[in-house]
């Protein structure tokens, strides 16, 4: 005999209620898990509903379509870390502290929202152009804020004056995304050790300048 799935209460169906918001977040996280494991084309709204333990028709209260579910997962994955970047860029801390905060925020996001960020990175191209453009704008904002941190450091004399700030920002993002992918795939990876080593590499480079001066 098949077990009946529970009906959603009126409170859960009301978008203004805290219970609805809590369940909607659960729906986004369930969709992230399904998309991360099955891919966008391999997943269905039925899979998402099953992951939540609700009827497929009840999922309509949170997403009108699989495409909308993907858009919400991608937005969930990227929105917080852009907001944190706004705060880091606005701070008055020294360059070294802001770079450490950037790497920490970026890589920690992959552990906190690992599946959502994986879906954003791997599946967002399946969204229609208008929705992709919104996500791209957020990503561009993140890069621009990071460029601004490098530009501030150049003006303050904290880093070399001929630095290509755009290239530097893109490189930091590339390093963090590459390690973020490993963090998603390896739950045993020590995120804080990765943060420490990435920041050390970015700040101190590869060449032993003390050895050069001693020679």
Buried (B, 14 or more C-beta within 10 A) or exposed (E): EEEEBEEBEEEBBEEEBEBBEEBBEBBBBBBBBBBBBEEBEEBEBEBBBBBBEBBBEBBEBBBEEBBBBBBBBBBBBBBBBBEBBEEBBEEEEEBBEBBBBBBBBBBBBBBEBBBBBBBBBBBBEBBEEEBBEBBEEBBEEBBEBBBBBBBBBBEEEBBEEEEEBBEBBBEBBEBBBEBBBEBBEEEEBEBEEBBBEBBEEBEEEEEEEEEEEEE
